[in-house]
Amino acid sequence: MKPRIAIECNFYNTTGSKPIETASAYVDLQRRIRQKEGIHFIWITDGPAWDRMKPTIIQSFKEIDFPMNYTVANEKIDSVISNLLSA
């Protein structure tokens, strides 16, 4: 089976329930994806809201296999995708 990658990107300027719900949903998605062979999940998220919601983002990044902010994604996304597809 050829590997597949799901990528989600978002940016949050303000705090609130939306970024918290999104983080929770992506942690749940990651758990379900881990049960499927050949599927990987990359979450790219950024924005000043995360500076004020550090516990949420720290916990989410611990549970998601390939979390990135925009800076890391810009520098590493090509190599991460290449490695995942060649595995």
C-alpha positions in Angstrom: 0.0 0.0 0.0 1.4 3.4 -1.0 1.8 5.8 2.0 -0.6 8.6 2.3 -0.2 11.9 4.2 -3.0 14.1 5.6 -1.9 17.7 6.2 -3.8 20.3 8.1 -2.8 24.0 8.3 -4.3 26.7 10.4 -3.4 30.0 12.0 -4.9 31.6 15.1 -4.7 35.3 16.0 -7.0 35.1 19.0 -7.5 32.7 21.9 -10.8 30.9 22.5 -12.7 27.7 22.2 -12.0 27.2 18.4 -8.2 26.6 18.7 -8.7 24.4 21.8 -11.4 22.3 20.0 -9.3 22.1 16.9 -6.3 20.8 18.9 -8.5 18.2 20.6 -9.9 17.1 17.3 -6.5 16.7 15.7 -5.2 14.7 18.7 -8.2 12.4 18.2 -7.6 12.2 14.5 -4.0 11.3 15.1 -5.1 8.4 17.4 -7.4 7.1 14.7 -4.7 7.5 12.0 -2.2 5.5 14.0 -4.5 2.5 13.8 -4.3 2.6 10.0 -1.2 1.4 8.2 0.5 3.7 5.7 -1.3 6.9 6.7 0.5 9.8 8.4 -0.8 13.1 9.8 1.0 16.4 9.8 -0.4 19.4 11.7 0.9 22.8 10.8 -0.4 25.5 13.1 0.8 28.9 14.2 -0.3 32.3 15.4 -0.1 34.6 18.4 -3.0 32.9 20.1 -0.8 29.9 20.9 1.5 32.1 23.0 -1.4 32.6 25.3 -2.5 29.0 25.2 0.8 27.2 25.8 -0.6 24.2 27.8 -3.0 23.3 25.0 -0.4 23.4 22.3 2.3 21.7 24.3 0.0 18.8 25.1 -1.2 18.5 21.6 2.3 18.5 20.2 3.2 15.7 22.5 0.4 13.5 21.1 0.7 14.4 17.4 3.4 12.6 15.4 4.3 15.5 13.1 3.4 18.9 14.6 5.0 22.0 13.1 4.7 25.7 13.2 5.0 27.7 10.0 8.8 28.3 10.4 9.6 24.6 10.9 7.2 23.6 8.1 9.0 26.0 5.7 12.3 24.5 6.6 11.5 20.8 7.0 8.2 19.9 5.3 9.8 18.6 2.1 12.2 16.3 3.9 9.5 15.0 6.3 7.1 14.2 3.4 10.0 12.6 1.4 10.9 10.4 4.4 7.3 9.4 5.0 6.6 8.5 1.4 9.8 6.5 1.1 9.3 4.5 4.3 
